[in-house]
Amino acid sequence: MTKTRRTYLVSLVRSAALAAALALLAVSPARADRCDDIAKQLAGQIDGLKVGITAANIIYLSHPAAKELSLGCRGRNYSNELYAKGDRKPKPEFFTLVGSVAAIIFTVPKDVTLTGATRCLNRMGIFRGDRVAMRYRRLDMECTRTKTEASIAITRGKDE
């Protein structure tokens, strides 16, 4: 192999490695930015909603109608997740909050998410127990309750 040919191959390999490294750097922050954009959109469209800290792909939100509220971004089995916790007997303001936040996150109509959240939270009781998992209009909902609180987690699978 001649010296010029070897130099050409080495420079070709280096440029390919540099291009791959730049592609990885350019792709990685896109997920966090998309999630941050959703959080900013939520804060801008829902009165009283504040964006808190971000830790481990979870953005913590706060609102007077909920005890806890968070937006999870890109898990192993889901694309986005909404988690909300309220009183054991949720008030209509809680249902409205969950419906509007889920509608923005999952880009579906508000009445669809409101109906799904209401059904999930109201199904818990003597007959079905304190943990209900259901699927409503391509959204997976899991509701749980304790003696003092009720919570709902809404997710959408990665393939949907």
C-alpha positions in Angstrom: 0.0 0.0 0.0 1.4 3.4 -0.9 1.8 6.1 1.6 -0.7 8.5 -0.1 -3.3 5.7 -0.3 -2.8 4.9 3.4 -3.1 8.6 4.3 -6.3 8.9 2.3 -7.9 5.8 4.1 -6.9 7.2 7.5 -8.4 10.6 6.8 -11.6 8.9 5.4 -12.0 6.8 8.6 -11.4 9.9 10.8 -14.0 11.9 8.9 -16.5 9.1 9.2 -15.9 8.8 12.9 -16.3 12.6 13.3 -19.5 12.5 11.3 -20.9 9.7 13.5 -19.9 11.6 16.7 -21.6 14.8 15.5 -24.7 12.8 14.6 -24.9 11.4 18.1 -24.5 14.7 19.7 -27.1 16.3 17.5 -29.7 13.6 18.2 -29.4 13.2 21.9 -30.7 16.6 23.1 -33.7 16.4 20.8 -35.7 14.2 23.2 -35.2 16.5 26.2 -36.0 19.6 24.1 -39.2 18.1 22.8 -40.2 17.3 26.4 -39.3 20.8 27.6 -41.3 22.2 24.7 -44.3 20.3 25.9 -43.8 21.5 29.4 -43.6 25.1 28.2 -46.7 24.7 26.1 -48.6 23.3 29.2 -47.5 26.2 31.3 -48.6 28.7 28.6 -52.0 27.1 28.0 -53.2 26.1 31.5 -53.8 28.7 34.1 -52.0 28.1 37.4 -49.7 25.4 36.0 -46.0 25.9 36.9 -43.0 24.0 35.6 -40.6 22.7 38.2 -37.3 20.9 38.1 -36.3 18.2 35.7 -34.7 15.0 36.9 -34.2 11.7 35.1 -36.5 12.4 32.2 -39.3 13.6 34.5 -40.5 17.2 34.6 -42.3 18.0 37.8 -45.3 20.3 37.4 -47.5 22.0 40.0 -51.1 23.1 40.0 -53.5 24.0 42.9 -55.9 21.2 41.8 -53.4 18.4 42.2 -51.1 17.2 45.0 -48.5 15.9 42.5 -48.2 16.3 38.8 -45.4 15.2 36.5 -44.6 14.7 32.8 -42.4 11.7 32.0 -40.5 11.6 28.7 -39.5 8.5 26.7 -39.4 5.5 29.0 -38.6 1.9 27.9 -42.2 1.1 26.9 -43.8 4.5 26.4 -43.3 7.7 24.6 -44.8 10.1 27.1 -46.4 9.7 30.6 -48.6 11.9 32.7 -48.8 11.2 36.4 -51.3 13.1 38.6 -52.3 12.6 42.2 -55.2 14.2 44.0 -57.7 13.6 46.9 -59.3 10.2 47.3 -62.6 11.6 46.0 -61.2 13.9 43.2 -63.0 17.2 42.6 -64.2 18.3 39.1 -61.2 20.7 38.9 -58.8 17.7 39.1 -60.6 15.9 36.3 -60.5 19.0 34.2 -56.8 19.5 34.8 -55.9 15.9 34.0 -58.1 16.0 30.8 -56.5 19.3 29.5 -52.9 18.3 30.3 -53.3 14.9 28.7 -54.9 16.4 25.7 -51.9 18.6 25.1 -49.3 15.9 25.8 -50.9 13.2 23.7 -52.4 15.5 21.0 -55.9 14.1 21.3 -59.2 16.0 21.9 -59.8 17.1 25.5 -63.2 15.4 25.8 -61.5 12.0 25.0 -58.9 12.4 27.8 -61.5 13.8 30.2 -63.8 10.8 29.6 -61.0 8.3 29.9 -59.7 9.8 33.2 -63.1 10.1 34.7 -64.0 6.4 33.9 -60.7 5.2 35.2 -60.9 7.1 38.5 -64.6 6.3 39.0 -64.2 2.5 38.5 -62.2 2.1 41.6 -64.3 0.8 44.5 -65.6 -2.3 46.2 -66.1 -4.4 43.1 -63.0 -3.6 41.1 -60.6 -2.8 44.0 -58.1 0.0 44.5 -56.1 -0.5 41.3 -57.7 -0.3 37.9 -55.9 -0.5 34.6 -57.7 0.2 31.4 -57.2 1.3 27.8 -59.2 4.1 26.3 -58.7 5.4 22.7 -55.0 4.2 22.4 -54.1 5.6 25.8 -53.2 3.3 28.7 -54.5 4.4 32.0 -53.7 3.1 35.5 -55.6 4.4 38.5 -54.7 3.6 42.1 -55.9 4.9 45.4 -55.0 4.7 49.1 -57.0 5.8 52.1 -56.2 9.4 51.5 -55.2 9.8 47.8 -56.1 8.7 44.3 -53.6 8.8 41.3 -53.7 8.3 37.6 -50.9 7.5 35.2 -51.7 7.9 31.5 -49.2 6.6 28.9 -49.1 5.9 25.2 -46.9 3.1 23.9 -43.9 3.8 21.7 -45.4 2.0 18.7 -48.5 4.2 18.6 
